Amino acid sequence: MKQLKNSFKNYADVTRNILAFTFFTLTFITSSTAQVEDVKRITKQLCSPSFHGRGYVNGGDSIAADYLIQEFQNAGLMGVSGSYFQRFSFPVNTYPAKANFTKGGTALSIGTDILPHAESPSFNDTLRYKIVKARDIFDAEKIVSHLQQAMTGEIANSIAIDYTGLSKDSLKLVKNFQYELAQFIPVIVLTDEKMIWSVGRKQLAFPIFELKKDLADGSEIIVQLDAVFKENHVARNVYGYAPALKNSKKTIVVCAHYDHLGRLGQDNYFPGANDNASGTAMMLSLAKHYKLNPAKYNMLFIAFAGEEAGILGSKYFVENPPIPLHEIAFVINLDILGSGEDGITVVNGSIFPKHFDVLKQINEEKKLLKTVNSRGYAANSDHYWFSDAGIPSFFLYTMGPNKHYHDPEDLYEKLSFAEVNDIHTLLQNFVTAITTKKIKEAKEKK
């Protein structure tokens, strides 16, 4: 009888263990699936046409800010000093109406065939151009002659400079000179490289256009381009706060910029799925995690505006901090998080080697990402102003097959979201390492 009772006891113990393991496994799978789906949902919404590229036409960035505030509130995160946002302003060049280009009766594709410089003014005219080789730019007599002819408008009213085949150093010189020419005439830049747009914060006297070299056959190009310069565009940094499990004077900041390039005319917009709807979605996903699972430090989640206009939102935040900067133990900036098949790169990894070594060790021990690469100091995203103020900061971005950047093809449908779960796990463990003081809090090197 005793042996029979022991058998039943062992059976019950095994059954309980199996049920516990099954529950844990199902909970983990459900949590991971929900994580990925939430990141996908937020990314898709942020880069949808109704958000207008989260830029400066049709109130795109304001629509995005309202959406993010709602997401923070729905997740139960607190505001800071009674508010979920911080206003600031800056000048910006916009294209709210027409942006049409026609050659030989055929419309040219924005971002593929032709692209106006982001600082171009309005131009509603026909481009008649003379092609000039780049080396002629360095011949004062020739370039003055070409310029004078274009200014008369008798044969041509613009100059097209052939950029193809130039060395990196020569290209830099020629690109600088195009702004000198644009004080007097429209300029066309002939290229065989990928076209990348940006945000203009001033207006040139005359427009500059990039044009694919194989389309430069001398045919006239009809341009309808309407620009509106805004002296004081008002934008908002948006944030949500998850307090520590117990009272703490230390805070970890997780941030991502939500703005993008917006619309170039009413018919063309830049979705900005990878850059940076993906990073914003990952930031929000982490915010929800730490609301439900408080850390030992306070967690402040910030969606920055104005990054594409010159990392302006984070600059304003650091200069006007709603919490004391000395309380910030570390900043994790997420920008371009839509893939990850080839791992991640960590800007400032070589500046804060102790932190980077811990991040890399976590990745290796848990077998998460293919690789974690280190880069040095760079003013290329929102981590920069924190780092410049002496606050330890990382900027993480994913590496993978998606190479779309600042073009109309940076679409939600082209993102793989391959490493959402692993990046989530890596960052959670990294935050634990910081908050349990496994990493010495100190300035390392710059």
ChimeraX attribute file (.defattr): number of C-alpha atoms within 10 A of each C-alpha:
attribute: neighborCount
match mode: 1-to-1
recipient: residues
	/A:1	6
	/A:2	7
	/A:3	8
	/A:4	9
	/A:5	10
	/A:6	11
	/A:7	12
	/A:8	12
	/A:9	12
	/A:10	12
	/A:11	12
	/A:12	12
	/A:13	12
	/A:14	12
	/A:15	12
	/A:16	12
	/A:17	12
	/A:18	12
	/A:19	12
	/A:20	12
	/A:21	12
	/A:22	12
	/A:23	12
	/A:24	12
	/A:25	12
	/A:26	12
	/A:27	12
	/A:28	12
	/A:29	12
	/A:30	11
	/A:31	13
	/A:32	17
	/A:33	13
	/A:34	14
	/A:35	20
	/A:36	19
	/A:37	14
	/A:38	16
	/A:39	23
	/A:40	22
	/A:41	13
	/A:42	20
	/A:43	25
	/A:44	19
	/A:45	17
	/A:46	32
	/A:47	29
	/A:48	18
	/A:49	17
	/A:50	13
	/A:51	23
	/A:52	27
	/A:53	31
	/A:54	31
	/A:55	30
	/A:56	26
	/A:57	24
	/A:58	17
	/A:59	16
	/A:60	22
	/A:61	27
	/A:62	20
	/A:63	16
	/A:64	25
	/A:65	26
	/A:66	14
	/A:67	17
	/A:68	25
	/A:69	21
	/A:70	13
	/A:71	17
	/A:72	22
	/A:73	14
	/A:74	10
	/A:75	17
	/A:76	16
	/A:77	23
	/A:78	18
	/A:79	18
	/A:80	17
	/A:81	9
	/A:82	7
	/A:83	13
	/A:84	23
	/A:85	23
	/A:86	19
	/A:87	13
	/A:88	17
	/A:89	15
	/A:90	15
	/A:91	15
	/A:92	21
	/A:93	22
	/A:94	29
	/A:95	22
	/A:96	19
	/A:97	17
	/A:98	18
	/A:99	23
	/A:100	21
	/A:101	22
	/A:102	15
	/A:103	16
	/A:104	10
	/A:105	9
	/A:106	9
	/A:107	13
	/A:108	19
	/A:109	13
	/A:110	20
	/A:111	22
	/A:112	17
	/A:113	19
	/A:114	22
	/A:115	23
	/A:116	22
	/A:117	21
	/A:118	24
	/A:119	22
	/A:120	25
	/A:121	23
	/A:122	22
	/A:123	17
	/A:124	15
	/A:125	12
	/A:126	17
	/A:127	23
	/A:128	20
	/A:129	23
	/A:130	21
	/A:131	18
	/A:132	19
	/A:133	14
	/A:134	22
	/A:135	14
	/A:136	14
	/A:137	18
	/A:138	14
	/A:139	10
	/A:140	10
	/A:141	10
	/A:142	12
	/A:143	17
	/A:144	13
	/A:145	11
	/A:146	19
	/A:147	18
	/A:148	13
	/A:149	17
	/A:150	21
	/A:151	17
	/A:152	12
	/A:153	13
	/A:154	9
	/A:155	12
	/A:156	19
	/A:157	21
	/A:158	29
	/A:159	27
	/A:160	25
	/A:161	26
	/A:162	23
	/A:163	22
	/A:164	15
	/A:165	11
	/A:166	13
	/A:167	9
	/A:168	8
	/A:169	8
	/A:170	14
	/A:171	15
	/A:172	11
	/A:173	13
	/A:174	18
	/A:175	14
	/A:176	10
	/A:177	13
	/A:178	18
	/A:179	17
	/A:180	12
	/A:181	19
	/A:182	19
	/A:183	13
	/A:184	17
	/A:185	21
	/A:186	26
	/A:187	27
	/A:188	29
	/A:189	25
	/A:190	24
	/A:191	21
	/A:192	15
	/A:193	13
	/A:194	12
	/A:195	19
	/A:196	15
	/A:197	17
	/A:198	16
	/A:199	21
	/A:200	20
	/A:201	17
	/A:202	17
	/A:203	19
	/A:204	19
	/A:205	17
	/A:206	19
	/A:207	24
	/A:208	26
	/A:209	17
	/A:210	24
	/A:211	26
	/A:212	21
	/A:213	19
	/A:214	10
	/A:215	14
	/A:216	19
	/A:217	8
	/A:218	12
	/A:219	12
	/A:220	15
	/A:221	20
	/A:222	20
	/A:223	18
	/A:224	17
	/A:225	22
	/A:226	19
	/A:227	21
	/A:228	16
	/A:229	18
	/A:230	15
	/A:231	13
	/A:232	11
	/A:233	13
	/A:234	16
	/A:235	24
	/A:236	22
	/A:237	24
	/A:238	28
	/A:239	26
	/A:240	28
	/A:241	22
	/A:242	25
	/A:243	20
	/A:244	19
	/A:245	14
	/A:246	11
	/A:247	10
	/A:248	13
	/A:249	13
	/A:250	18
	/A:251	26
	/A:252	22
	/A:253	17
	/A:254	26
	/A:255	27
	/A:256	32
	/A:257	30
	/A:258	32
	/A:259	32
	/A:260	30
	/A:261	31
	/A:262	29
	/A:263	27
	/A:264	30
	/A:265	19
	/A:266	15
	/A:267	12
	/A:268	19
	/A:269	25
	/A:270	26
	/A:271	30
	/A:272	30
	/A:273	32
	/A:274	30
	/A:275	28
	/A:276	28
	/A:277	33
	/A:278	32
	/A:279	28
	/A:280	33
	/A:281	28
	/A:282	31
	/A:283	26
	/A:284	27
	/A:285	20
	/A:286	20
	/A:287	27
	/A:288	21
	/A:289	17
	/A:290	21
	/A:291	21
	/A:292	12
	/A:293	12
	/A:294	17
	/A:295	23
	/A:296	20
	/A:297	25
	/A:298	25
	/A:299	24
	/A:300	24
	/A:301	26
	/A:302	27
	/A:303	27
	/A:304	28
	/A:305	32
	/A:306	29
	/A:307	22
	/A:308	23
	/A:309	19
	/A:310	17
	/A:311	20
	/A:312	21
	/A:313	29
	/A:314	27
	/A:315	19
	/A:316	19
	/A:317	20
	/A:318	16
	/A:319	13
	/A:320	12
	/A:321	12
	/A:322	13
	/A:323	14
	/A:324	12
	/A:325	18
	/A:326	12
	/A:327	15
	/A:328	21
	/A:329	20
	/A:330	22
	/A:331	23
	/A:332	22
	/A:333	27
	/A:334	27
	/A:335	27
	/A:336	25
	/A:337	31
	/A:338	31
	/A:339	23
	/A:340	26
	/A:341	18
	/A:342	16
	/A:343	19
	/A:344	23
	/A:345	19
	/A:346	22
	/A:347	26
	/A:348	25
	/A:349	24
	/A:350	19
	/A:351	21
	/A:352	21
	/A:353	14
	/A:354	17
	/A:355	25
	/A:356	22
	/A:357	16
	/A:358	17
	/A:359	20
	/A:360	19
	/A:361	15
	/A:362	18
	/A:363	22
	/A:364	14
	/A:365	8
	/A:366	12
	/A:367	12
	/A:368	18
	/A:369	20
	/A:370	15
	/A:371	17
	/A:372	22
	/A:373	16
	/A:374	19
	/A:375	15
	/A:376	12
	/A:377	18
	/A:378	12
	/A:379	13
	/A:380	14
	/A:381	21
	/A:382	30
	/A:383	29
	/A:384	24
	/A:385	21
	/A:386	21
	/A:387	21
	/A:388	14
	/A:389	12
	/A:390	16
	/A:391	21
	/A:392	23
	/A:393	29
	/A:394	28
	/A:395	25
	/A:396	26
	/A:397	21
	/A:398	26
	/A:399	21
	/A:400	16
	/A:401	12
	/A:402	16
	/A:403	11
	/A:404	18
	/A:405	20
	/A:406	21
	/A:407	20
	/A:408	21
	/A:409	18
	/A:410	21
	/A:411	21
	/A:412	23
	/A:413	9
	/A:414	16
	/A:415	21
	/A:416	18
	/A:417	20
	/A:418	18
	/A:419	22
	/A:420	24
	/A:421	19
	/A:422	17
	/A:423	21
	/A:424	20
	/A:425	18
	/A:426	21
	/A:427	18
	/A:428	15
	/A:429	17
	/A:430	22
	/A:431	20
	/A:432	16
	/A:433	17
	/A:434	19
	/A:435	20
	/A:436	13
	/A:437	10
	/A:438	13
	/A:439	16
	/A:440	12
	/A:441	15
	/A:442	12
	/A:443	12
	/A:444	14
	/A:445	12
	/A:446	12
